[in-house]
Amino acid sequence: MSTVLDILAQIRPEFDFSQSNDFFEDGMLDSFDLITLVSELDKSYGISIDGLHIVPENFQNVAAIEALLSRSGVAP
């Protein structure tokens, strides 16, 4: 199973996501990347992230993504 950082690196390999506290503010992810990320997380973790939770605040950094996964019943 891929980690969150592995998935992010597959989507945008040019960035070091471990060094950012806000992927959107830092220009590392855009709305298209967010949809790709949600799809990859769904596939990698065998979950379906509810559309209500697909907001930038839940994907702004690794900790936020891991918290969302945890709320979805996954131990990232």
DRENTORPA-94774 format. One record per residue (C-alpha): residue in one letter; x, y, z; residue number from 1. Coordinates in steps of 0.25 Angstrom, whole numbers, plus 5000, padded with zeros to 4 digits. Example, Ala and Ser with C-alpha at 12.3 -4.5 7.8 and 13.67 -1.06 7.14 Angstrom:
BEGIN
{atom 'A' {5049 4982 5031} 1} {atom 'S' {5055 4996 5029} 2} 
This chain:
BEGIN
{atom 'M' {5000 5000 5000} 1} {atom 'S' {5005 5014 4996} 2} {atom 'T' {5007 5024 5007} 3} {atom 'V' {5001 5038 5006} 4} {atom 'L' {5014 5044 5002} 5} {atom 'D' {5016 5033 4991} 6} {atom 'I' {5003 5036 4985} 7} {atom 'L' {5006 5051 4985} 8} {atom 'A' {5019 5049 4979} 9} {atom 'Q' {5013 5041 4968} 10} {atom 'I' {5003 5052 4965} 11} {atom 'R' {5013 5063 4965} 12} {atom 'P' {5027 5058 4966} 13} {atom 'E' {5034 5071 4965} 14} {atom 'F' {5030 5075 4979} 15} {atom 'D' {5035 5071 4993} 16} {atom 'F' {5021 5070 5000} 17} {atom 'S' {5028 5067 5013} 18} {atom 'Q' {5033 5082 5014} 19} {atom 'S' {5019 5089 5012} 20} {atom 'N' {5008 5092 5022} 21} {atom 'D' {4998 5096 5011} 22} {atom 'F' {4999 5090 4998} 23} {atom 'F' {4989 5099 4991} 24} {atom 'E' {4995 5112 4996} 25} {atom 'D' {5009 5107 4992} 26} {atom 'G' {5004 5104 4978} 27} {atom 'M' {5007 5089 4979} 28} {atom 'L' {4993 5085 4976} 29} {atom 'D' {4981 5090 4969} 30} {atom 'S' {4967 5086 4968} 31} {atom 'F' {4970 5076 4957} 32} {atom 'D' {4981 5070 4966} 33} {atom 'L' {4971 5069 4977} 34} {atom 'I' {4961 5060 4969} 35} {atom 'T' {4973 5051 4965} 36} {atom 'L' {4978 5050 4979} 37} {atom 'V' {4964 5046 4984} 38} {atom 'S' {4963 5036 4973} 39} {atom 'E' {4977 5030 4977} 40} {atom 'L' {4974 5030 4992} 41} {atom 'D' {4961 5023 4989} 42} {atom 'K' {4968 5012 4981} 43} {atom 'S' {4980 5011 4990} 44} {atom 'Y' {4972 5010 5003} 45} {atom 'G' {4960 5003 4998} 46} {atom 'I' {4950 5014 5003} 47} {atom 'S' {4941 5024 4997} 48} {atom 'I' {4943 5039 5002} 49} {atom 'D' {4930 5046 5003} 50} {atom 'G' {4928 5057 4994} 51} {atom 'L' {4925 5066 5006} 52} {atom 'H' {4939 5064 5011} 53} {atom 'I' {4946 5068 4998} 54} {atom 'V' {4950 5082 5002} 55} {atom 'P' {4964 5088 5001} 56} {atom 'E' {4964 5088 5017} 57} {atom 'N' {4964 5073 5017} 58} {atom 'F' {4976 5072 5007} 59} {atom 'Q' {4985 5084 5010} 60} {atom 'N' {4996 5076 5017} 61} {atom 'V' {5000 5061 5020} 62} {atom 'A' {4994 5062 5034} 63} {atom 'A' {4981 5067 5029} 64} {atom 'I' {4980 5056 5019} 65} {atom 'E' {4984 5046 5029} 66} {atom 'A' {4973 5051 5039} 67} {atom 'L' {4963 5050 5028} 68} {atom 'L' {4967 5036 5025} 69} {atom 'S' {4966 5033 5040} 70} {atom 'R' {4952 5038 5040} 71} {atom 'S' {4949 5029 5028} 72} {atom 'G' {4954 5017 5036} 73} {atom 'V' {4967 5015 5031} 74} {atom 'A' {4981 5015 5038} 75} {atom 'P' {4990 5023 5029} 76} 
